[in-house]
Amino acid sequence: MALTQMNLKVLLPFQVFGEKTGVSRIVAETRAGSFGLLPHRLDCVAALTPGILIYETETDGEVFVAVDDGVLVKTGADVLVSVRRALGGADLGQLRASVEKEFKTIDERETNVRSVMAKLEAGFLHRLASFQHE
């Protein structure tokens, strides 16, 4: 029997962002570009890049979800998307503004934390090297 619909589950590190049944198509973004999933497509795994995940259901129509880095796994009728961050929205313009606001401020914080960690590591290695020379 041919599959006519998929089940989509979007996971974040500590919670389920959303679950949808009756999904007729999914479009996701990878480093190689966008690709589409239909229910009859063979099972696959794809590394996702930050971008817009699009899925369509008969009741909701086209739905847009901004996603961060992650992975997509299709097994039969089940599609599992696991990402670091996700934001949903109906209007692409509004979603883009939300992404810029949310993701960029988090990225700035991550950059600051990485900078502090690099300084701590460098200081630790410098002290360790000075102990070895004594």
Backbone torsions as a table, in degrees:
resi	resn	phi	psi	omega
1	MET	NA	130.8	-178.5
2	ALA	-77.7	140.6	177.4
3	LEU	-73.8	139.8	178.4
4	THR	-117.4	-15.7	179.5
5	GLN	-145.2	158.4	-179.8
6	MET	-119.8	163.6	174.0
7	ASN	-111.9	123.6	-178.0
8	LEU	-111.0	132.3	174.4
9	LYS	-130.5	124.8	178.7
10	VAL	-107.6	119.9	-177.4
11	LEU	-109.7	140.1	171.2
12	LEU	-107.1	169.9	-177.3
13	PRO	-55.0	-34.4	-174.8
14	PHE	-125.4	11.9	179.7
15	GLN	-164.7	167.5	173.8
16	VAL	-91.9	119.8	-179.4
17	PHE	-73.5	-41.1	179.6
18	GLY	-173.2	154.3	176.1
19	GLU	-132.2	135.1	178.8
20	LYS	-137.2	137.6	172.2
21	THR	-111.5	163.6	179.5
22	GLY	73.7	29.0	-179.7
23	VAL	-82.4	126.2	-177.4
24	SER	-93.4	-25.6	177.5
25	ARG	-158.7	154.0	178.6
26	ILE	-137.0	138.5	174.2
27	VAL	-123.8	127.3	-178.5
28	ALA	-129.9	162.8	-178.8
29	GLU	-114.2	133.1	175.0
30	THR	-124.3	179.5	177.3
31	ARG	-63.2	-27.9	-179.9
32	ALA	-83.0	-7.0	-180.0
33	GLY	123.5	-172.4	-179.4
34	SER	-81.2	148.8	173.2
35	PHE	-144.7	154.1	-177.3
36	GLY	-109.5	150.9	175.8
37	LEU	-120.0	129.2	171.2
38	LEU	-114.3	160.3	-175.6
39	PRO	-56.0	-32.6	-177.2
40	HIS	-86.2	-1.7	-179.4
41	ARG	-63.4	147.8	177.7
42	LEU	-65.1	158.1	177.7
43	ASP	-59.2	145.6	-178.1
44	CYS	-158.4	167.2	174.6
45	VAL	-133.2	138.7	180.0
46	ALA	-142.8	138.6	173.7
47	ALA	-84.1	123.0	-177.7
48	LEU	-92.2	146.6	173.0
49	THR	-107.2	162.8	177.8
50	PRO	-57.5	131.6	-178.7
51	GLY	174.3	-159.5	-177.6
52	ILE	-106.4	124.3	172.8
53	LEU	-95.7	128.6	-179.3
54	ILE	-116.5	132.3	171.1
55	TYR	-135.2	157.6	-176.3
56	GLU	-131.4	133.1	173.4
57	THR	-126.5	161.7	180.0
58	GLU	-66.6	-37.1	-177.2
59	THR	-80.2	-40.2	-175.1
60	ASP	-94.7	-17.4	-173.3
61	GLY	74.7	-147.5	179.0
62	GLU	-80.9	129.4	179.5
63	VAL	-122.5	137.4	-178.5
64	PHE	-110.4	134.5	176.7
65	VAL	-132.4	121.6	175.0
66	ALA	-79.8	128.2	-178.7
67	VAL	-126.4	153.8	176.1
68	ASP	-94.9	-168.5	176.9
69	ASP	-54.0	145.4	178.4
70	GLY	179.4	-160.6	-178.6
71	VAL	-139.5	145.6	177.2
72	LEU	-118.4	133.1	178.1
73	VAL	-128.7	123.6	175.9
74	LYS	-110.3	123.6	177.2
75	THR	-132.9	107.1	-176.7
76	GLY	62.6	-125.8	179.7
77	ALA	-88.4	-4.1	-176.4
78	ASP	-98.1	130.2	176.0
79	VAL	-120.9	120.9	-179.7
80	LEU	-111.9	125.1	177.6
81	VAL	-117.7	120.2	179.3
82	SER	-116.9	117.6	-175.5
83	VAL	-134.4	162.5	178.4
84	ARG	-73.0	-40.7	-179.1
85	ARG	-142.9	152.6	177.3
86	ALA	-151.6	145.7	175.4
87	LEU	-135.9	135.3	179.0
88	GLY	-103.6	157.8	177.7
89	GLY	-176.2	153.5	-179.7
90	ALA	-91.6	-31.7	-177.0
91	ASP	-102.8	124.2	-177.8
92	LEU	-61.7	-39.0	179.0
93	GLY	-62.7	-45.0	179.0
94	GLN	-66.8	-38.9	179.1
95	LEU	-64.9	-40.5	178.8
96	ARG	-61.4	-44.2	179.1
97	ALA	-63.3	-41.2	178.6
98	SER	-63.8	-41.8	179.4
99	VAL	-62.7	-46.9	179.9
100	GLU	-59.6	-42.1	-178.8
101	LYS	-68.4	-51.6	-175.5
102	GLU	-72.8	-56.0	-172.7
103	PHE	-68.4	-39.0	-177.6
104	LYS	-70.0	-37.4	178.1
105	THR	-68.7	-36.3	176.9
106	ILE	-67.8	-41.1	178.6
107	ASP	-62.1	-38.0	177.2
108	GLU	-63.8	-42.6	177.7
109	ARG	-63.1	-42.7	178.6
110	GLU	-62.3	-39.8	178.3
111	THR	-62.9	-42.8	178.0
112	ASN	-63.8	-43.0	179.1
113	VAL	-63.9	-42.8	178.5
114	ARG	-62.1	-38.6	178.8
115	SER	-63.5	-45.5	178.6
116	VAL	-63.1	-43.7	179.7
117	MET	-63.0	-39.2	178.8
118	ALA	-63.6	-40.1	178.3
119	LYS	-66.1	-41.5	177.9
120	LEU	-62.9	-43.9	178.9
121	GLU	-63.7	-42.7	179.1
122	ALA	-63.3	-41.8	177.7
123	GLY	-63.8	-41.6	178.4
124	PHE	-62.6	-46.0	-180.0
125	LEU	-65.2	-37.2	178.2
126	HIS	-63.7	-45.8	178.6
127	ARG	-64.7	-39.8	179.2
128	LEU	-63.9	-40.6	178.4
129	ALA	-65.7	-37.8	-179.9
130	SER	-69.2	-32.7	175.3
131	PHE	-67.2	-37.6	-179.9
132	GLN	-68.4	-28.5	-178.9
133	HIS	-83.2	-13.2	-178.6
134	GLU	-80.3	NA	NA
